[in-house]
């Protein structure tokens, strides 16, 4: 009554973690300069490399695939379970 649904909150934070995770992974990689880390982070979220001056879909997939899969899991699986439950 009047409380928030725990599942909704957990799913929201799961999606946020999946979105931020690849960038954090690049940021904490040792042995690279700060400029290189920033360039890598921008590259995985936009697909465009400032250093190489080109766009590659693989870079874009590296940054966004975890978020897309988490979104599919947190929205799609409960919907499918609801449909099966009604059968």
Buried (B, 14 or more C-beta within 10 A) or exposed (E): EEEEEEEEEEBEEBBEEBBEBBBEBBBEEEEEEEEEBBBBBBBBBBBBBEEEEEEEEEBBEBBBEBBEEBBEBBEEEEEEEEEEEEE
